[in-house]
Amino acid sequence: MEGSEREGGVLSSMDSTESRWVFQDEEEEEESSEIGDDDYVGENEGFDGPSSPRNGMMDSDDDDDNAEQRLIRTGPRIDSFDVEALEVPGAHRNNDFEDINVGRRIMLVFQTLGIVFGDVGTSPLYTFSVMFSKAPVNGNEDVLGALSLVLYTLILVPLIKYVLIVLWANDDGEGGTFALYSLICRHAKVSLLPNQLPSDARISSFRLKVPSAELERSLKIKERLETSLTLKKLLLMLVLAGTSMVIADGVVTPAMSVVSAVGGLKVGVSGIKKDQLVMISVTFLVILFSVQKYGTSKVGIVVGPALFIWFCSLGGIGIYNLVKYDIHVLKAFNPIHIYYFFKRNSTKAWYSLGGCLLCVTGSEAMFADLCYFSVRSVQLTFVFVVLPCLILGYLGQAAYLMENHDDTTQAFFSSIPSGAFWPVFLISIVAALIASRTMTTATFSCIKQSTALGCFPRLKIVHTSRKFMGQIYIPVMNWFLLILSLVLVCTIPSIYEMGNAYGIAEAGVMMMTTILVTLVMLLIWQINIIIVLSFAVIFLGLELTFFSSVLWSVGDGSWIILLFAIVIFLIMYIWNYGSKLKYETEVRQKMSMDLLRELGPNLGTIRAPGIGLLYNELAKGIPAIFGHFLTALPAVHSMIIFVCIKYVPVPVVPQSERFLFRRVCPKSYHIFRCVARYGYKDVRKENHQTFEQLLIESLEKFIRREAQERSLESDGDDDSDSEEEHSFSRILIAPNGSVYSLGVPLLTEFRDASKTSEEASTSEEVKPEPSSTPNISDAEQSLEKELSFIHGAKESGVVYLLGHGDIRARKDSWFIKKLVINYFYAFLRKNSRRGTANLSVQHSHLMQVGMTYMV
């Protein structure tokens, strides 16, 4: 079973080649014309996809969210595509894990170890040392109690919660807090950014399953979430808090892992000074972040075997110590020793919970790094390799401590046999560097997801693999994490205090994940309420207990990481707040359709040959920035296309479903809208010539289908005179389950205007030769005339019209709002990566106009 599967044993997976149930609007005041798979005849011959109704509709500002809907079954849909090659493959997105030989599978296991399990694999370096620094060993019963606590924490959190439950809540193979948020947004309208379109729900990968009408609980939760602005804001804040904790984890993980590994020199080299250890740690951290740019797959091949050796060393040393010292530590599998541990130590035992939490560090990274591998590969690797080696490692340390109560400060390195110390020490250094890299890659993945969903400033993202779309590198964030890690190492060199900071970040993100997965269980999986409550009560109660322990010791220096997480949270919230205000203001100030009709087909100016692609953020309506172009430029292009780059809450949008087109004005105006939809995992690295070609081809297909549906509508009018002038959308369901729309609204109100203004539209329009064949209809002549006009405009050149809209708070606004918008948000926007950075366009083909909105 691959990464796109959502539920194990609870829900059956839905393969991309199966038929899907989606909602189809029966009556809408406005509908986007979607370029579906059936339009790409040359690429997907024989494929019957659903046609979107009303392809020829004019742009309207009416809200279509309340349209009546019916449930229909669509035909098979392609579920992914190779973004960088711009090809539409027939395979599923996780075909990297299918049909591979034995050698490739072994290499995949090594990569999984190196990328996903590095963090949790190095936890034996410091777990017992931190635990016994807060609850000193006074007898063998304390060792057994601490070991029992660690064993059951390992079983409950990484195994039961993450491997068996949370991994199935992935978003088409994507993990992390924002992937969970995206999953929820697709099943309930909880996004605060009002740019959703009904057509977004028809993307083939948009839904996991239709919310069951029989489960009244799920429908009530959905309705409550959609109608309550407070709940929407609360949900977003939970997601932002979880993501900020992941980023904070990306700071403390390298520091903690490297410092604890280098600390082994205290055992191997007598008399080494603390400052020397700090300098060695700093050196390793600089090396670590310097090689981050070489990509996950390349480094994973190298470090995977090293981490496999590390896990084998853990298991081997554990077995050796069990045999040599005390095999009776196996009694720790009896949970009664946890009770004895708390009875003997009371408050100190509660403090030690912060150290016990460190044994499950990396569990969230295991979920966030899911995009690199399939769910099944992660599960099998953890159950059969990682967990047994970890348990043996902790059993061996405990067996050693049963006879050496005074060696708790460096429990792991002290328990290594003297002859194997230096080889194991070197492997531990490598494993610590791998663990640091694991959390860094998880941080990059979370930042990319949050950026695509409008919750983080845009940064430069480098894709390090042409084969795996999810493997990325963010240069700015990489060096930012390095600087903060160095600050943390230099200010908090003790692993005990640093371990407390580690626990704060880890417990925080775990609690957010538990809450979001609980909501997924209620809203999407729709499983028994007893199971949901059991999951929430057990794991949220456990994580709150751990969090209370680490939070109580926040004054020992670990407040630095908590402060950093708060700063990241504020950055994300301010960016989302400012972006939401900007979009809402643009919607309110968009141009009126009546104004354009009054200006006429020439728009009150000269229409020069060529195509103008006006980039804006509005999914509906005419942006106000277009008025600035009309007044600031001496002429505008003979064809205008409003291009909206829109991210929808899915990982990948198939290329055949990328473009939505609609006609903005009567035909003689030659103005269209194009919504180019991307998932948060899609890579926008298209060459601009390729993008232009795809866009124009999609526009031609839209125009041809518009003409076909006009013809169908005309035939229907001849058959039935009693039909209303604005006909309903008629749905035909073929025997194979494919859906066709046989009706579009009549456009008679625009036909007269089109006839009177056709001659005055532009002087550059290519006029076809008079037809000598009398049976060619006027509709066909009009179609060929418009297609010829598009070809002529394309040959004249394409110019990118970029509108930069800034926002300023009104003078009568509150002081806090002025501070946030005029300074903080303005600073973030000024220093973020502009959208034009993704366009490889010559400056001679770019034209920019700025505009300031008062909010």
C-alpha positions in Angstrom: 0.0 0.0 0.0 1.4 3.3 -1.0 1.6 6.8 0.4 -1.6 7.9 -1.1 -3.6 5.5 1.1 -5.3 7.2 3.9 -6.7 4.7 6.3 -5.5 1.3 7.4 -8.3 -1.0 8.3 -10.7 1.8 8.8 -11.4 3.0 5.3 -10.6 1.3 2.0 -8.2 3.2 -0.2 -9.3 4.8 -3.4 -7.0 4.3 -6.3 -6.5 7.0 -8.9 -7.8 4.8 -11.7 -11.1 4.1 -10.0 -14.3 6.0 -10.6 -14.9 8.8 -8.1 -17.9 10.4 -6.5 -18.0 14.1 -6.7 -20.6 16.9 -6.3 -22.0 18.4 -9.5 -23.9 21.7 -9.5 -27.2 21.4 -11.3 -28.0 25.1 -11.3 -25.4 27.7 -11.0 -25.5 31.4 -11.8 -21.9 31.2 -12.9 -19.6 28.4 -13.7 -16.0 28.1 -14.7 -15.2 26.1 -17.8 -12.7 23.5 -16.8 -10.3 22.1 -19.3 -10.7 18.5 -18.3 -9.0 15.3 -19.4 -11.4 14.8 -22.3 -10.1 18.0 -23.8 -6.6 16.6 -24.3 -7.6 14.3 -27.1 -4.1 13.8 -28.4 -2.7 12.9 -25.0 -5.5 10.8 -23.5 -7.3 9.2 -26.4 -10.4 7.3 -25.5 -10.7 9.0 -22.1 -14.1 10.1 -21.2 -13.9 12.8 -18.6 -16.7 15.0 -17.3 -17.4 18.2 -19.1 -18.1 21.2 -17.1 -21.4 22.9 -17.8 -21.8 26.4 -19.2 -18.5 26.8 -20.9 -19.5 29.9 -22.7 -20.7 31.9 -19.7 -19.7 35.5 -19.1 -17.9 36.6 -16.0 -20.2 37.4 -13.2 -19.8 38.6 -9.7 -22.7 36.5 -8.3 -21.8 34.1 -5.5 -22.4 30.5 -6.6 -21.7 28.8 -3.3 -25.3 28.2 -2.6 -26.0 26.3 -5.8 -27.9 23.1 -5.7 -25.8 20.0 -5.9 -26.2 16.4 -6.9 -24.0 13.4 -6.4 -22.5 11.9 -9.6 -19.9 9.4 -10.5 -17.1 10.5 -12.8 -14.9 8.4 -15.0 -11.2 7.5 -14.1 -9.0 10.5 -13.7 -5.2 10.9 -13.9 -4.0 11.6 -10.4 -0.5 13.0 -11.0 2.0 14.3 -13.5 5.7 14.9 -13.9 5.9 18.6 -13.1 9.4 19.3 -14.2 9.2 17.4 -17.5 5.7 18.8 -18.1 4.3 15.5 -19.1 1.2 13.7 -18.1 2.1 10.1 -17.1 -0.5 7.4 -16.8 0.9 6.2 -13.5 0.1 7.2 -10.0 2.2 9.7 -8.2 3.9 7.1 -6.1 5.0 5.0 -9.0 8.5 5.5 -7.8 7.8 2.7 -5.3 6.1 0.4 -7.7 7.6 -2.2 -10.0 11.1 -1.9 -8.6 13.7 -4.7 -8.2 15.2 -6.1 -5.1 18.3 -3.9 -5.2 16.1 -0.8 -5.5 14.0 -1.9 -2.5 17.1 -2.4 -0.4 18.3 1.1 -1.4 14.9 2.4 -0.5 15.1 0.9 3.0 18.5 2.6 3.5 17.2 5.9 2.3 14.2 5.6 4.6 16.5 4.9 7.6 18.7 7.9 6.6 16.0 10.4 6.0 13.1 9.5 8.3 14.5 7.7 11.3 17.7 9.6 12.1 16.2 11.7 14.9 14.4 9.0 16.8 17.5 6.7 16.3 19.8 9.0 18.2 17.5 9.4 21.2 19.5 6.7 23.3 22.4 9.1 23.3 20.7 11.4 25.9 17.4 10.0 27.2 18.6 8.3 30.3 21.2 11.0 31.0 18.5 13.7 31.1 16.0 11.6 33.0 18.5 10.7 35.8 19.7 14.3 36.1 16.2 15.2 37.4 15.6 12.0 39.3 18.9 10.5 40.5 19.2 6.7 40.8 18.8 5.6 44.4 18.4 1.9 43.6 17.7 -0.7 41.0 14.0 -0.1 41.2 14.6 3.5 39.9 16.4 2.1 36.9 13.6 -0.4 36.2 10.9 2.3 36.6 12.7 4.7 34.2 13.2 1.9 31.7 9.6 0.8 31.9 8.5 4.4 31.4 10.7 4.7 28.3 9.5 1.3 26.8 5.9 2.2 27.1 6.4 5.7 25.8 8.1 4.2 22.7 5.2 1.8 22.2 2.4 4.3 22.8 3.7 7.4 20.9 5.8 6.4 17.8 4.4 3.0 17.3 0.6 3.1 18.1 0.0 6.8 17.5 2.2 7.7 14.6 3.0 4.5 12.7 -0.4 2.8 13.1 -2.8 5.8 13.1 -1.3 9.2 12.2 0.5 8.1 9.1 -2.8 7.1 7.6 -4.0 10.7 7.9 -1.7 11.8 5.2 -2.8 14.1 2.4 -2.0 12.0 -0.8 1.3 11.0 0.7 2.1 14.4 2.3 2.5 14.6 6.1 2.7 17.3 8.7 0.4 19.8 10.3 -0.3 21.8 7.2 -1.1 18.6 5.3 -3.7 17.8 7.9 -5.1 21.3 7.6 -5.2 21.0 3.8 -7.1 17.7 4.3 -9.7 19.4 6.5 -10.0 22.4 4.2 -11.0 20.0 1.4 -13.9 18.6 3.3 -15.1 21.8 5.0 -14.9 25.4 4.0 -12.7 26.5 6.9 -10.0 28.5 5.0 -10.1 32.2 5.9 -8.9 33.2 2.4 -12.2 33.7 0.4 -10.8 32.5 -3.0 -12.5 29.1 -3.2 -14.3 28.1 -6.4 -16.9 25.4 -6.7 -14.9 24.0 -9.6 -12.0 23.3 -7.2 -14.0 20.4 -5.7 -13.9 18.7 -9.1 -10.1 18.2 -9.1 -9.7 14.5 -9.3 -7.6 14.4 -6.1 -9.7 16.8 -4.1 -11.7 14.3 -2.0 -10.8 11.2 -0.2 -14.4 10.1 0.1 -17.7 11.7 0.1 -19.0 12.7 3.6 -21.5 10.1 4.5 -25.1 11.4 4.7 -25.9 8.7 7.2 -23.5 10.0 9.8 -25.2 13.0 11.2 -22.3 13.7 13.5 -19.9 14.4 10.6 -22.4 16.7 8.9 -23.0 18.7 12.0 -19.3 19.1 12.6 -18.8 20.2 9.0 -21.7 22.7 9.3 -20.4 24.1 12.6 -16.9 24.6 11.3 -18.1 26.3 8.1 -20.5 28.7 9.9 -18.2 29.7 12.9 -15.5 32.3 12.2 -14.2 31.7 15.7 -13.6 28.0 15.0 -12.0 28.8 11.7 -9.5 31.1 13.4 -8.9 28.7 16.2 -8.2 25.9 13.8 -5.8 28.1 11.9 -4.0 29.1 15.1 -3.6 25.5 16.1 -2.0 24.7 12.7 0.3 27.7 12.9 1.3 26.8 16.5 2.1 23.3 15.4 4.1 24.4 12.4 6.1 27.0 14.5 6.9 24.1 16.9 8.2 22.0 14.0 10.4 24.9 12.9 11.6 25.3 16.5 12.3 21.6 16.5 14.5 22.1 13.4 16.6 24.5 15.5 17.0 22.4 18.7 17.4 19.0 17.0 20.8 19.7 15.4 22.1 21.3 18.5 20.9 18.5 20.9 22.0 15.6 18.6 25.5 17.0 17.9 26.3 18.2 21.4 25.2 14.8 22.9 27.3 12.9 20.5 30.4 15.1 20.9 29.9 14.8 24.7 31.1 11.2 24.4 34.6 12.6 24.3 34.3 13.1 28.0 34.4 9.3 28.4 37.0 8.6 25.7 39.4 11.6 26.4 40.1 12.5 30.0 40.6 16.1 30.8 38.8 17.6 27.7 37.4 21.0 28.4 33.9 22.3 27.9 34.9 25.0 25.5 36.6 22.5 23.3 33.5 20.4 23.1 31.5 23.5 22.1 34.0 24.4 19.3 33.9 20.8 18.0 30.1 20.9 18.0 30.0 24.2 16.2 32.3 22.8 13.5 30.1 19.8 12.9 27.0 22.0 12.7 28.6 24.2 10.1 29.5 21.1 8.0 26.0 19.7 8.4 24.2 22.7 7.1 26.7 23.3 4.3 26.0 19.9 2.7 22.2 20.3 3.1 21.9 21.7 -0.5 23.0 18.5 -2.1 19.6 16.9 -1.8 17.8 14.3 0.2 18.2 11.3 -2.2 21.9 11.9 -2.8 22.7 12.2 0.9 20.2 9.5 1.8 22.1 6.9 -0.3 25.3 7.8 1.6 23.9 8.1 5.1 21.4 5.3 4.9 23.9 2.5 5.3 25.7 4.5 8.0 22.5 4.7 10.0 21.8 1.0 9.4 25.2 0.3 11.0 24.2 2.6 13.9 21.0 0.7 14.6 22.8 -2.6 14.4 25.3 -1.2 16.9 22.5 -0.2 19.2 21.1 -3.7 19.1 24.4 -5.4 19.4 25.6 -3.3 22.4 22.2 -3.9 24.0 22.4 -7.7 23.7 26.0 -7.6 25.0 25.1 -5.6 28.1 22.1 -7.7 28.8 24.2 -10.9 28.8 27.1 -9.4 30.7 25.3 -7.3 33.4 21.7 -8.1 34.3 19.1 -9.7 32.1 16.5 -9.2 34.8 15.9 -5.7 33.4 13.3 -7.5 31.1 11.0 -7.2 34.1 10.6 -3.6 33.1 8.0 -4.7 30.5 5.7 -5.0 33.6 4.1 -1.5 33.9 3.8 -1.9 37.6 7.4 -0.6 37.8 6.2 2.8 36.5 3.9 3.0 39.6 6.8 2.1 41.9 9.0 4.7 40.2 6.5 7.5 40.8 5.8 6.3 44.4 9.5 6.4 45.3 10.3 9.7 43.6 7.0 11.6 43.4 7.8 15.1 42.2 11.3 14.2 40.8 9.7 11.5 38.8 7.3 14.0 37.3 10.3 16.2 36.4 12.0 13.3 34.7 9.1 13.0 32.3 10.7 15.7 30.3 13.7 13.5 29.8 11.5 10.5 29.0 9.9 12.5 26.2 13.2 12.6 24.4 13.0 8.9 23.6 10.2 9.7 21.0 11.8 12.8 19.5 11.6 12.4 15.7 8.2 10.9 15.7 6.7 14.1 14.2 9.6 14.2 11.7 8.6 10.7 10.7 5.2 12.1 9.7 6.4 15.3 8.2 9.0 13.5 6.0 6.4 11.1 4.7 6.4 12.9 1.3 9.7 11.2 0.5 8.5 7.6 0.9 5.4 5.5 1.0 3.4 4.8 4.2 4.1 1.0 4.0 7.8 1.4 3.7 8.0 3.7 6.7 5.8 1.4 8.8 7.7 -1.8 7.9 11.1 -0.2 8.5 10.1 1.1 11.9 8.5 -2.1 13.1 11.1 -4.5 12.0 14.3 -2.5 12.2 14.1 0.7 14.2 11.9 -0.3 17.2 13.6 -3.6 18.0 17.1 -1.9 17.9 15.9 1.0 20.1 14.4 -1.4 22.7 17.5 -3.5 22.8 19.6 -0.3 23.2 17.6 0.9 26.1 17.6 -2.5 27.8 21.3 -2.7 27.5 21.9 0.7 29.0 19.6 -0.1 31.9 21.4 -3.5 32.4 24.7 -1.6 32.7 23.2 1.0 35.1 21.9 -1.7 37.4 25.5 -2.3 38.4 26.9 1.3 37.8 24.6 3.8 39.4 27.1 6.6 39.2 27.6 6.6 35.4 24.3 8.2 34.5 25.8 11.4 33.2 27.0 9.6 30.1 24.9 6.5 30.3 25.2 5.5 26.6 29.0 6.0 26.1 29.8 4.5 29.5 27.9 1.3 28.6 29.9 0.7 25.4 32.5 -2.1 25.6 36.0 -0.6 25.8 37.2 -2.2 22.6 34.3 -0.9 20.5 34.2 2.7 22.0 35.9 4.6 19.2 34.2 2.9 16.2 30.8 3.4 18.0 31.7 7.0 18.8 32.4 7.8 15.1 29.2 6.1 14.1 27.3 8.1 16.7 28.7 11.4 15.3 27.5 10.4 11.8 24.1 9.4 13.2 23.7 12.7 15.1 24.4 14.6 11.9 21.8 12.4 10.1 19.3 13.1 12.8 19.8 16.8 12.4 19.3 16.5 8.7 16.1 14.6 9.3 14.4 17.4 11.2 15.8 20.1 8.8 14.2 18.4 5.8 10.9 18.1 7.7 11.2 21.9 8.4 11.7 22.6 4.7 8.6 20.5 3.8 6.4 22.3 6.4 7.5 25.7 5.2 6.8 24.9 1.6 3.3 23.7 2.5 2.5 26.8 4.6 3.9 29.1 1.9 1.6 27.5 -0.8 -1.4 27.9 1.5 -0.7 31.6 2.2 0.6 31.3 5.8 4.4 32.0 5.3 6.3 34.6 3.3 7.5 33.4 -0.1 11.1 32.1 -0.1 13.4 30.7 -2.7 12.9 26.9 -2.9 15.4 24.8 -4.7 14.2 21.3 -5.9 17.1 19.0 -5.4 15.7 16.0 -7.4 14.1 15.8 -10.8 12.5 12.5 -9.9 11.0 13.2 -6.5 9.0 16.4 -6.3 9.0 16.6 -2.5 12.8 16.8 -2.1 13.5 20.5 -1.6 16.1 22.9 -0.1 15.4 26.4 1.2 18.7 28.4 1.3 17.5 31.3 3.5 15.9 29.0 6.0 18.9 26.6 6.0 21.3 29.4 7.1 18.7 30.8 9.5 18.5 27.5 11.3 22.3 27.2 11.4 22.6 30.6 13.1 20.0 29.8 15.7 21.5 26.4 16.3 24.9 27.9 16.9 23.4 30.5 19.3 21.6 27.7 21.2 24.9 25.6 21.5 26.9 28.6 22.7 24.3 29.8 25.2 23.0 26.5 26.5 25.9 24.0 26.2 24.4 21.6 28.8 22.4 18.7 27.3 20.1 18.7 30.4 18.8 22.3 29.8 18.8 21.8 26.0 16.9 18.6 26.5 14.1 20.5 28.2 13.9 22.9 25.3 13.8 19.9 23.0 10.9 18.5 25.0 8.9 21.8 24.7 9.1 21.8 20.9 8.3 18.1 20.6 5.4 18.0 23.0 3.9 21.2 21.5 3.8 19.8 17.9 2.6 16.4 19.1 -0.5 18.0 20.9 -1.4 19.9 17.7 -1.1 16.8 15.6 -3.4 14.9 18.1 -6.1 17.6 17.9 -6.0 17.7 14.1 -6.0 14.0 13.6 -9.0 13.8 16.0 -10.8 16.3 13.8 -9.9 14.2 10.7 -11.4 11.1 12.4 -14.6 12.9 13.1 -15.0 14.8 9.9 -13.4 12.5 7.2 -12.9 9.0 8.5 -16.2 9.0 10.3 -15.4 6.2 12.6 -17.0 5.2 15.9 -17.1 8.0 18.5 -15.7 5.7 21.2 -12.5 5.1 19.1 -12.2 8.8 18.5 -12.6 9.7 22.2 -10.2 7.0 23.2 -7.5 8.3 20.8 -8.0 11.9 22.0 -8.2 11.2 25.7 -5.2 8.8 25.8 -2.7 10.6 23.7 -3.7 14.2 24.5 -3.7 13.4 28.2 -0.3 11.7 27.8 1.2 14.7 25.9 -0.3 17.3 28.2 1.4 15.4 31.1 4.7 15.5 29.3 4.3 19.2 28.3 3.5 20.2 31.9 6.7 18.6 33.0 8.9 20.4 30.5 7.0 23.7 30.9 7.7 23.7 34.6 11.4 23.9 34.0 11.2 26.6 31.3 13.2 29.0 33.4 16.4 27.1 33.1 17.2 28.5 29.6 14.8 26.5 27.5 12.6 29.6 27.3 14.8 30.6 24.3 13.2 28.0 22.1 9.7 28.8 23.3 10.4 32.5 22.4 11.6 31.5 19.0 8.4 29.4 18.4 6.3 32.4 19.4 8.2 34.7 16.9 7.6 32.2 14.1 4.0 31.9 15.0 3.6 35.7 14.9 5.3 35.9 11.5 3.0 33.3 10.1 -0.1 34.9 11.6 0.7 38.4 10.4 1.4 37.2 6.9 -1.8 35.3 6.7 -3.7 38.3 8.2 -2.2 40.8 5.8 -2.8 38.5 2.8 -6.4 38.0 3.8 -7.0 41.8 4.1 -5.3 42.4 0.8 -7.4 39.9 -1.0 -10.7 41.0 0.5 -9.8 44.6 -0.4 -9.1 43.7 -4.0 -12.4 41.9 -4.2 -14.3 44.9 -2.9 -12.5 47.3 -5.3 -12.7 45.2 -8.5 -13.9 46.9 -11.6 -17.5 46.8 -12.7 -18.6 44.9 -15.8 -20.9 47.8 -16.7 -17.9 50.1 -16.9 -16.2 47.8 -19.4 -19.3 47.5 -21.5 -19.6 51.3 -21.6 -16.0 51.6 -22.7 -16.8 49.3 -25.7 -14.6 46.7 -27.3 -11.7 49.1 -27.7 -11.8 49.7 -23.9 -11.6 53.5 -24.5 -8.0 53.2 -25.9 -6.1 51.6 -28.7 -5.9 47.8 -29.0 -2.4 46.9 -30.1 -1.6 43.5 -31.6 -0.5 40.8 -29.1 -1.6 39.0 -25.9 -1.4 40.6 -22.5 -1.2 38.2 -19.5 -2.3 40.3 -16.5 -1.3 38.5 -13.4 -3.5 39.1 -10.3 -4.7 37.2 -7.3 -8.5 37.4 -7.9 -10.2 34.2 -8.9 -13.4 36.1 -9.8 -14.0 39.6 -11.0 -11.9 42.2 -12.9 -9.0 43.4 -10.7 -8.8 47.2 -10.0 -5.2 47.2 -11.2 -6.5 46.7 -14.8 -8.0 50.2 -14.6 -4.5 51.5 -13.8 -3.1 49.8 -16.9 -5.9 51.4 -19.0 -5.1 54.8 -17.7 -1.3 54.5 -17.5 -0.6 52.9 -20.9 -1.2 54.5 -24.3 -2.6 51.2 -25.6 -3.5 47.7 -24.5 -3.2 44.4 -26.2 -5.7 43.1 -28.6 -6.3 40.1 -26.3 -6.2 40.3 -22.5 -6.1 37.2 -20.3 -6.4 37.7 -16.5 -4.1 35.0 -15.1 -4.7 34.0 -11.4 -2.1 31.6 -9.9 -4.1 29.8 -7.3 -3.0 27.2 -4.8 -5.7 24.8 -3.8 -5.6 22.4 -0.8 -4.3 19.4 -2.6 -0.8 18.1 -3.0 -0.8 17.9 -6.8 -3.1 19.2 -9.5 -2.9 17.1 -12.7 -1.8 19.2 -15.6 -4.9 18.3 -17.6 -7.0 19.9 -14.8 -4.7 22.9 -14.3 -6.5 25.6 -16.3 -9.9 27.1 -15.8 -11.2 29.5 -18.5 -14.1 31.8 -18.8 -15.0 34.7 -21.1 -15.0 38.0 -19.2 -16.9 40.2 -21.8 -18.7 39.7 -25.1 -16.7 37.9 -27.8 -15.6 41.1 -29.5 -13.7 42.3 -26.4 -11.3 39.3 -26.6 -10.9 39.3 -22.8 -10.6 36.0 -20.9 -9.9 34.8 -17.4 -7.5 31.9 -16.7 -7.2 30.4 -13.2 -4.0 28.3 -13.1 -4.3 25.9 -10.2 -1.4 24.4 -8.3 -1.2 22.1 -5.3 1.1 22.9 -2.4 3.5 20.2 -3.7 3.5 21.3 -7.3 6.7 22.7 -8.7 6.3 26.0 -10.7 9.4 25.7 -12.8 7.8 25.8 -16.3 9.7 27.7 -19.0 7.5 30.7 -19.9 7.3 29.7 -23.6 6.0 26.3 -22.5 3.5 27.9 -20.1 2.3 30.2 -22.9 1.9 27.3 -25.3 -0.1 25.3 -22.8 -2.2 28.2 -21.9 -3.0 29.1 -25.6 -3.8 25.5 -26.4 -6.1 25.2 -23.5 -7.8 28.5 -24.5 -8.4 27.1 -28.0 -9.9 24.0 -26.6 -12.1 26.1 -24.4 -13.3 28.1 -27.4 -14.0 25.0 -29.5 -16.0 23.4 -26.7 -17.9 26.6 -26.1 -18.9 26.6 -29.8 -20.0 23.0 -29.6 -22.2 23.6 -26.5 -23.7 26.7 -28.2 -24.6 24.4 -31.1 -26.1 21.8 -28.8 -28.0 24.6 -27.0 -29.4 25.9 -30.3 -30.5 22.4 -31.3 -32.3 22.1 -28.0 -34.0 25.4 -28.6 -35.3 24.2 -31.9 -36.7 21.1 -30.4 -38.5 22.8 -27.5 -39.9 26.3 -27.7 -41.2 26.2 -24.2 -37.7 26.0 -22.7 -36.6 29.0 -20.8 -34.1 31.4 -22.4 -31.6 30.7 -19.7 -31.7 26.9 -19.8 -30.8 24.6 -17.0 -27.6 22.5 -17.2 -28.7 19.1 -18.5 -26.6 16.2 -17.2 -26.1 13.0 -19.2 -24.6 10.1 -17.4 -23.1 7.5 -19.8 -23.3 3.7 -19.0 -19.6 3.8 -18.1 -20.2 6.4 -15.5 -18.8 9.4 -17.4 -20.7 12.6 -17.1 -21.5 15.1 -19.8 -23.0 18.6 -19.7 -25.4 19.2 -22.6 -26.5 22.7 -21.8 -25.1 26.2 -21.3 -27.0 29.5 -20.6 -28.1 31.3 -23.7 -26.0 34.4 -24.6 -28.6 36.2 -26.6 -28.2 39.3 -24.5 -24.7 39.6 -25.8 -25.2 38.5 -29.4 -26.5 41.9 -30.6 -23.6 43.7 -28.9 -21.2 41.2 -30.6 -22.7 41.9 -34.0 -22.6 45.7 -33.7 -19.1 45.9 -32.3 -17.4 43.1 -34.3 -16.1 45.5 -36.9 -14.9 48.0 -34.4 -13.1 45.5 -32.2 -9.6 45.8 -33.6 -8.0 46.7 -36.9 -5.5 43.9 -36.5 -8.1 41.1 -36.6 -7.4 38.5 -39.2 -10.4 38.3 -41.6 -11.0 34.9 -43.1 -11.7 34.4 -46.8 -15.4 34.3 -47.7 -16.5 30.7 -47.7 -17.4 29.2 -51.0 -19.1 26.3 -49.3 -22.7 27.3 -48.5 -23.2 24.6 -45.9 -20.6 26.0 -43.5 -22.6 27.6 -40.7 -22.1 31.1 -39.3 -21.0 29.5 -36.0 -18.2 27.6 -37.7 -17.1 30.8 -39.5 -17.1 32.7 -36.2 -15.1 29.9 -34.5 -12.5 29.9 -37.2 -12.3 33.7 -37.2 -11.7 33.8 -33.4 -9.1 31.0 -33.6 -7.3 32.9 -36.4 -7.4 36.0 -34.2 -5.7 34.1 -31.4 -3.0 32.8 -33.6 -2.3 36.3 -35.0 -2.2 37.8 -31.5 0.2 35.0 -30.4 2.5 35.7 -33.3 2.6 39.4 -32.4 4.0 38.5 -29.0 3.1 37.9 -25.4 3.6 40.5 -22.7 3.4 39.9 -18.9 1.4 42.6 -17.1 2.3 42.5 -13.4 0.3 44.4 -10.9 1.8 44.8 -7.4 -0.7 45.7 -4.8 0.4 46.9 -1.4 -1.9 47.7 1.6 -1.8 50.4 4.2 -3.9 50.8 7.3 -6.5 53.6 7.2 -5.7 56.6 9.4 -8.7 55.9 11.7 -7.5 52.3 12.3 -6.5 51.0 15.7 -2.8 51.5 16.6 -2.2 47.7 16.7 -3.5 47.3 13.2 -1.4 50.2 11.9 1.7 48.7 13.5 1.0 45.2 12.1 0.0 46.3 8.6 2.2 49.3 8.0 5.4 48.0 9.5 5.5 44.2 10.3 3.5 43.0 7.2 5.1 45.6 5.0 8.6 44.5 6.1 7.7 40.8 5.5 6.3 41.6 2.0 9.3 43.7 1.1 11.8 41.0 2.0 9.8 38.0 0.6 10.3 36.5 -2.8 8.1 38.1 -5.4 5.9 36.0 -7.7 7.8 37.2 -10.7 10.9 35.3 -9.5 9.3 32.1 -10.9 8.9 33.7 -14.4 11.9 33.3 -16.7 10.8 36.2 -18.8 12.9 38.9 -20.5 12.5 42.3 -19.0 11.4 43.6 -22.4 8.3 41.4 -22.1 7.5 42.6 -18.6 5.3 45.5 -17.6 4.6 46.4 -13.9 2.2 48.8 -12.2 1.9 49.4 -8.5 -1.2 50.1 -6.5 -1.8 50.8 -2.8 -5.0 49.7 -1.0 -6.3 51.3 2.2 -7.6 48.6 4.6 
